[in-house]
Amino acid sequence: MNFISKLNYASITELTEILYSESRPNGFFSYSLVNEIKPIDLYCYFYAKFGPPNGLQNFLRNDSSDNLVHWEWTFLVENNLISFQSLNMRTEIHFVGHFETTPSLDTIIEDIKNDFQNYGKEIKEVRTKLEKWTRFVNPFNRLHLTVKQTIKNIEKLNLNIENDRPKMTLLGPEEDTSQDSIEDLLNRYNNAVCYYFSLKSMLPIMAESFVNLVIYILAKNEIKKNDRLFQNVIRQQIDIRIQSLHINCVGFQSMIDYSNEHCKRFHSIINERNNILHGNVDMNSLKIGDIYFNGSVPIFTEYDDLYSRTSGVYLNSIKYDSIIKDYEDINSFIQYILDNLNTSARTCIEQLAFRREIGKNSKDGRLGALLPDHLIDFRIPKDA
């Protein structure tokens, strides 16, 4: 007799009586399934063979996708219980009671897979009734989180240019001018150059990504359904895209005023980013000073310290001291767009824009926040 044939589908009343009786089964061990049997296949198979999930965990879950256990089937095997529970990252098989013989995990997998062929039609019918969604990464939120993490990384460097510059010279206090100390300072400031440069590049992209996400979510149906129209909208210059939001999208109460201070700051940040990313040679923005030569002899107009000759050159060229203000201005620009939406459209954008992933319904194309950004997990001790 194989493993599957021993499973008796129990009613919730039977399970409750067993669990609360004085003779309830004791003893526990478990197996974990990851993708040896795909959860979608196991769910449809159990539903086709036995009916709806009957485990107690189904009655403890809230009506959302944010649960510790998503579904559970519990079976009687003589006076013992076997439960299949779907968690976020695996299916657990719990054996509760004392079993004379215990099948191996490989045997369980083999028996279930062999039984699939007996319920092929029923499994297909169950699967057809399920809603299929395609999950995709939210590009705006990916940038938003990366920007916030980059700012945290800068803060961890604990930079203080006024205090650190004197340490980068042999004229400073002897205890602050060891080779290790100077190299450590230079490494910290070189790391800062990387972080600030990344921020300068990412901030306007983050704002543009938000605009693109708004278009993707709120574009009028005639635009969504016509890929050439949609591509024409999404590939326009960013200022045109912004000023056309009320034309191409639903939910806008008025036209975006591109002469508004929030838009002016956004456009200025975009221009600064473009000069950096495209490597434009603009003497006015790249100039760092003059120097004279007599043949091959350099004659300085003034002496720079080590900071000014190394990391300081790059930090000043990207206006590092204004980048946090740029971040605030980008957030204000995003808020300005949200303020121009009606209540329904704004709620929709706020629910989706700041999620790690978004889902698209395969049948009707509607969008949704499918899973929470946090993950919960647990493990019952083997000797429980």
C-alpha positions as CSV (number, residue, x, y, z in Angstrom):
1,M,0.0,0.0,0.0
2,N,1.6,3.3,-1.1
3,F,1.7,6.5,1.0
4,I,-1.2,8.3,-0.8
5,S,-3.7,5.4,-0.3
6,K,-3.3,5.7,3.5
7,L,-4.4,9.3,3.6
8,N,-7.9,9.9,4.8
9,Y,-9.4,13.3,4.2
10,A,-10.8,14.5,7.5
11,S,-13.6,17.0,8.2
12,I,-12.8,20.0,10.3
13,T,-15.0,18.6,13.0
14,E,-13.1,15.4,13.1
15,L,-9.8,17.2,13.3
16,T,-10.9,19.5,16.1
17,E,-12.2,16.5,18.1
18,I,-8.9,14.7,17.7
19,L,-6.8,17.7,18.6
20,Y,-8.7,18.6,21.7
21,S,-9.3,15.0,23.0
22,E,-7.4,13.5,25.9
23,S,-6.1,10.9,23.5
24,R,-4.8,13.3,20.9
25,P,-1.6,12.1,19.1
26,N,1.8,13.0,20.5
27,G,5.1,13.0,18.8
28,F,6.3,15.1,15.8
29,F,8.6,15.1,12.9
30,S,8.6,16.9,9.5
31,Y,9.9,17.0,6.0
32,S,10.3,20.0,3.8
33,L,9.5,20.3,0.1
34,V,10.9,23.1,-1.9
35,N,10.3,22.5,-5.6
36,E,10.6,18.7,-5.8
37,I,6.9,19.0,-6.3
38,K,5.9,22.5,-7.4
39,P,3.4,24.1,-4.9
40,I,1.0,24.9,-7.8
41,D,1.0,21.2,-8.8
42,L,0.5,19.9,-5.3
43,Y,-2.3,22.4,-4.6
44,C,-4.2,21.5,-7.7
45,Y,-3.7,17.7,-7.1
46,F,-4.9,17.8,-3.5
47,Y,-7.9,19.9,-4.5
48,A,-8.8,17.6,-7.4
49,K,-8.4,14.4,-5.3
50,F,-9.7,15.4,-1.9
51,G,-11.5,18.7,-2.2
52,P,-10.8,22.1,-0.6
53,P,-8.0,22.6,2.0
54,N,-9.3,21.2,5.4
55,G,-6.5,22.0,7.8
56,L,-7.0,24.2,10.9
57,Q,-4.5,26.8,9.5
58,N,-7.0,27.7,6.8
59,F,-9.3,29.0,9.4
60,L,-6.5,31.0,11.2
61,R,-5.3,32.9,8.2
62,N,-6.5,36.4,7.4
63,D,-8.1,37.1,4.1
64,S,-5.0,38.3,2.4
65,S,-1.7,37.0,1.0
66,D,0.1,38.1,4.2
67,N,0.0,34.9,6.3
68,L,2.5,32.5,7.8
69,V,0.7,29.5,6.4
70,H,-1.2,30.0,3.1
71,W,-3.0,26.6,2.8
72,E,-3.1,23.3,4.6
73,W,-4.5,19.8,4.0
74,T,-4.6,17.5,7.0
75,F,-5.1,13.8,6.8
76,L,-5.9,11.0,9.2
77,V,-3.6,7.9,9.1
78,E,-5.0,5.5,11.8
79,N,-4.8,7.6,15.0
80,N,-2.2,10.0,13.6
81,L,-2.2,13.2,11.6
82,I,-0.3,14.2,8.5
83,S,-0.5,17.8,7.4
84,F,0.8,19.6,4.2
85,Q,1.4,23.3,4.9
86,S,2.3,25.9,2.3
87,L,4.7,28.6,3.7
88,N,6.4,31.4,1.9
89,M,9.5,29.4,0.8
90,R,8.6,25.7,1.1
91,T,5.8,23.2,1.8
92,E,6.2,21.4,5.1
93,I,4.9,17.9,5.8
94,H,4.1,17.4,9.5
95,F,3.7,14.0,11.0
96,V,1.9,14.2,14.3
97,G,1.7,11.0,16.4
98,H,3.6,7.7,16.5
99,F,4.1,5.9,13.2
100,E,5.2,2.3,13.1
101,T,6.8,2.9,9.7
102,T,7.7,6.3,8.2
103,P,8.0,6.7,4.4
104,S,11.0,8.6,3.2
105,L,10.6,12.0,1.5
106,D,11.6,10.4,-1.8
107,T,8.9,7.8,-1.5
108,I,6.3,10.5,-0.7
109,I,7.3,12.5,-3.7
110,E,7.3,9.5,-6.0
111,D,3.9,8.3,-4.8
112,I,2.3,11.7,-5.3
113,K,3.8,12.2,-8.8
114,N,2.7,8.8,-9.8
115,D,-0.9,9.6,-8.8
116,F,-1.0,12.8,-10.9
117,Q,-1.9,10.8,-14.0
118,N,-5.1,9.5,-12.3
119,Y,-6.4,13.0,-11.9
120,G,-5.1,14.8,-15.0
121,K,-8.5,16.1,-16.1
122,E,-9.6,17.2,-12.6
123,I,-6.2,18.9,-11.9
124,K,-6.6,20.9,-15.2
125,E,-10.1,22.0,-14.2
126,V,-8.9,23.2,-10.8
127,R,-6.0,25.1,-12.4
128,T,-8.2,26.7,-15.0
129,K,-10.3,28.3,-12.2
130,L,-7.3,29.9,-10.6
131,E,-6.4,33.5,-11.4
132,K,-3.0,33.7,-13.0
133,W,-0.9,36.8,-12.3
134,T,2.5,37.7,-13.7
135,R,4.9,39.2,-11.1
136,F,7.4,41.8,-12.1
137,V,9.9,44.0,-10.4
138,N,8.8,47.6,-9.7
139,P,11.6,49.6,-11.3
140,F,10.8,52.8,-9.4
141,N,10.8,51.2,-6.0
142,R,14.0,49.4,-6.9
143,L,15.7,52.8,-7.5
144,H,14.0,54.4,-4.5
145,L,15.4,51.7,-2.1
146,T,18.8,51.9,-3.8
147,V,18.9,55.7,-3.3
148,K,18.0,55.4,0.3
149,Q,20.6,52.7,0.9
150,T,23.2,54.8,-0.8
151,I,22.4,57.7,1.5
152,K,22.8,55.4,4.5
153,N,26.2,54.2,3.2
154,I,27.3,57.8,3.0
155,E,26.2,58.4,6.5
156,K,28.1,55.4,7.7
157,L,31.4,56.9,6.3
158,N,31.0,59.6,9.0
159,L,32.7,62.2,6.8
160,N,33.7,65.5,8.3
161,I,35.8,67.4,5.7
162,E,36.6,70.3,8.1
163,N,38.1,67.9,10.6
164,D,39.6,65.4,8.2
165,R,41.5,67.7,5.8
166,P,44.2,68.7,8.3
167,K,44.8,65.0,8.9
168,M,45.7,64.5,5.2
169,T,48.9,66.5,5.5
170,L,52.3,66.1,7.1
171,L,51.8,69.5,8.7
172,G,49.1,68.1,10.9
173,P,49.5,66.5,14.4
174,E,51.9,63.6,14.3
175,E,49.5,61.1,15.6
176,D,47.1,61.8,12.7
177,T,49.6,61.5,9.9
178,S,50.6,57.9,9.8
179,Q,50.5,56.2,6.4
180,D,47.6,54.0,7.6
181,S,45.6,56.9,8.8
182,I,46.0,58.9,5.6
183,E,45.2,55.9,3.4
184,D,42.1,55.1,5.5
185,L,40.9,58.7,5.1
186,L,41.5,58.7,1.4
187,N,39.7,55.3,1.0
188,R,36.7,56.7,2.9
189,Y,36.6,59.7,0.7
190,N,37.1,57.7,-2.5
191,N,34.1,55.6,-1.4
192,A,32.2,58.8,-0.9
193,V,33.0,59.8,-4.5
194,C,31.4,56.5,-5.7
195,Y,28.3,56.9,-3.6
196,Y,27.8,60.6,-4.4
197,F,28.3,59.9,-8.1
198,S,25.8,57.1,-7.9
199,L,23.3,59.4,-6.3
200,K,23.8,62.1,-8.9
201,S,23.1,59.6,-11.6
202,M,20.2,57.8,-9.9
203,L,18.1,60.6,-8.5
204,P,16.7,61.9,-11.9
205,I,16.3,58.4,-13.1
206,M,14.3,57.6,-10.0
207,A,12.0,60.5,-10.8
208,E,11.7,59.5,-14.5
209,S,10.9,56.0,-13.4
210,F,8.1,57.3,-11.3
211,V,6.6,59.2,-14.2
212,N,6.9,56.0,-16.4
213,L,5.2,54.0,-13.7
214,V,2.3,56.5,-13.5
215,I,1.9,56.2,-17.2
216,Y,2.0,52.4,-17.1
217,I,-0.7,52.3,-14.4
218,L,-3.0,55.1,-15.4
219,A,-2.6,55.2,-19.2
220,K,-6.0,55.4,-21.0
221,N,-7.3,52.1,-22.3
222,E,-6.9,53.1,-25.9
223,I,-3.2,53.7,-25.3
224,K,-2.7,50.6,-23.2
225,K,-4.3,48.4,-25.8
226,N,-2.2,49.8,-28.7
227,D,1.5,49.1,-28.2
228,R,2.6,51.6,-30.8
229,L,0.6,54.3,-29.1
230,F,2.0,53.3,-25.7
231,Q,5.6,53.2,-27.0
232,N,5.1,56.6,-28.6
233,V,4.0,58.0,-25.2
234,I,6.7,56.4,-23.2
235,R,9.6,57.4,-25.5
236,Q,8.8,61.1,-25.7
237,Q,11.2,63.5,-24.1
238,I,10.7,63.5,-20.3
239,D,9.4,67.1,-20.2
240,I,6.8,66.2,-22.8
241,R,5.8,63.1,-21.0
242,I,5.3,65.1,-17.8
243,Q,3.3,67.8,-19.5
244,S,1.1,65.2,-21.3
245,L,0.2,63.2,-18.3
246,H,-3.3,64.7,-18.1
247,I,-3.8,63.9,-21.8
248,N,-2.5,60.3,-21.8
249,C,-3.6,59.1,-18.4
250,V,-6.8,59.0,-16.4
251,G,-7.1,60.4,-12.9
252,F,-5.4,63.8,-13.4
253,Q,-7.3,66.8,-12.1
254,S,-5.3,69.3,-14.1
255,M,-2.3,69.7,-16.4
256,I,1.2,69.5,-14.8
257,D,2.6,73.0,-14.7
258,Y,6.1,72.5,-15.9
259,S,7.0,76.1,-14.9
260,N,6.3,75.1,-11.3
261,E,9.3,75.3,-9.0
262,H,9.2,71.5,-8.4
263,C,9.5,70.8,-12.1
264,K,12.2,73.4,-12.6
265,R,14.3,71.8,-9.9
266,F,13.7,68.4,-11.5
267,H,14.8,69.6,-14.9
268,S,17.9,71.3,-13.5
269,I,18.9,68.0,-11.8
270,I,18.4,66.1,-15.0
271,N,20.6,68.5,-16.9
272,E,23.4,68.2,-14.3
273,R,23.1,64.4,-14.5
274,N,23.3,64.4,-18.3
275,N,26.6,66.4,-18.2
276,I,28.1,63.9,-15.9
277,L,26.8,60.7,-17.5
278,H,27.6,61.8,-21.1
279,G,31.1,63.0,-20.1
280,N,30.4,66.4,-21.5
281,V,33.5,68.6,-21.5
282,D,32.1,71.8,-20.1
283,M,35.0,74.0,-18.8
284,N,32.7,76.2,-16.7
285,S,31.5,73.2,-14.7
286,L,34.7,71.3,-14.7
287,K,37.2,74.1,-14.0
288,I,39.3,73.5,-10.8
289,G,41.9,76.3,-11.1
290,D,44.9,77.7,-13.0
291,I,48.5,76.8,-13.0
292,Y,51.6,78.2,-14.7
293,F,54.6,76.5,-16.2
294,N,58.2,77.6,-16.9
295,G,59.2,74.8,-19.3
296,S,58.4,71.7,-17.3
297,V,58.4,73.5,-14.0
298,P,54.9,73.8,-12.4
299,I,54.3,77.1,-10.6
300,F,51.1,77.0,-8.5
301,T,48.9,80.0,-8.0
302,E,48.2,78.6,-4.6
303,Y,48.9,75.3,-2.8
304,D,46.2,72.7,-2.4
305,D,46.1,70.1,0.3
306,L,45.9,66.3,-0.3
307,Y,42.1,66.4,-0.1
308,S,41.8,69.1,-2.8
309,R,44.2,67.3,-5.1
310,T,42.4,63.9,-4.7
311,S,38.8,63.1,-3.6
312,G,37.9,66.7,-3.3
313,V,38.4,67.3,-7.0
314,Y,35.6,64.8,-7.9
315,L,33.3,65.6,-4.9
316,N,33.3,69.3,-5.8
317,S,32.8,68.6,-9.5
318,I,29.5,66.8,-8.8
319,K,28.4,69.3,-6.2
320,Y,28.3,66.7,-3.4
321,D,27.1,69.2,-0.8
322,S,23.8,69.8,-2.7
323,I,22.9,66.1,-3.4
324,I,20.8,65.6,-0.3
325,K,18.9,68.7,-1.3
326,D,18.5,67.2,-4.7
327,Y,17.0,64.1,-3.1
328,E,14.5,66.2,-1.2
329,D,13.7,68.1,-4.4
330,I,13.1,64.9,-6.3
331,N,10.7,63.7,-3.6
332,S,8.9,67.0,-3.7
333,F,8.5,66.6,-7.5
334,I,7.0,63.2,-7.0
335,Q,4.7,64.6,-4.4
336,Y,3.7,67.4,-6.7
337,I,2.6,64.8,-9.3
338,L,0.6,62.9,-6.7
339,D,-1.1,66.1,-5.6
340,N,-2.4,66.5,-9.1
341,L,-4.3,63.2,-9.0
342,N,-7.8,62.6,-7.9
343,T,-8.3,60.5,-4.8
344,S,-8.9,57.2,-6.5
345,A,-5.9,57.5,-8.9
346,R,-3.6,58.7,-6.1
347,T,-4.6,55.8,-3.8
348,C,-3.9,53.4,-6.7
349,I,-0.4,54.9,-7.3
350,E,0.5,55.0,-3.6
351,Q,-0.5,51.4,-3.2
352,L,1.6,50.2,-6.1
353,A,4.6,52.6,-6.4
354,F,6.3,51.7,-3.2
355,R,6.0,47.9,-3.5
356,R,8.9,45.7,-4.3
357,E,6.9,43.8,-6.9
358,I,3.6,44.3,-8.8
359,G,1.4,41.8,-10.4
360,K,-0.5,41.8,-13.7
361,N,-3.6,39.7,-14.2
362,S,-3.0,37.5,-17.2
363,K,-6.7,37.5,-18.2
364,D,-7.8,41.2,-17.9
365,G,-4.5,43.0,-17.5
366,R,-5.4,44.7,-14.2
367,L,-2.5,45.5,-11.8
368,G,-2.3,44.6,-8.1
369,A,0.0,44.4,-5.1
370,L,0.1,40.7,-4.7
371,L,2.5,39.9,-1.9
372,P,3.8,41.9,1.1
373,D,7.3,43.3,1.0
374,H,8.2,41.5,4.3
375,L,8.7,37.8,4.6
376,I,7.8,35.7,7.6
377,D,9.0,32.2,8.3
378,F,9.2,29.7,11.2
379,R,10.6,26.3,11.9
380,I,9.2,23.8,14.4
381,P,12.0,22.1,16.3
382,K,12.6,18.5,15.3
383,D,12.1,17.3,18.9
384,A,8.8,19.3,19.4
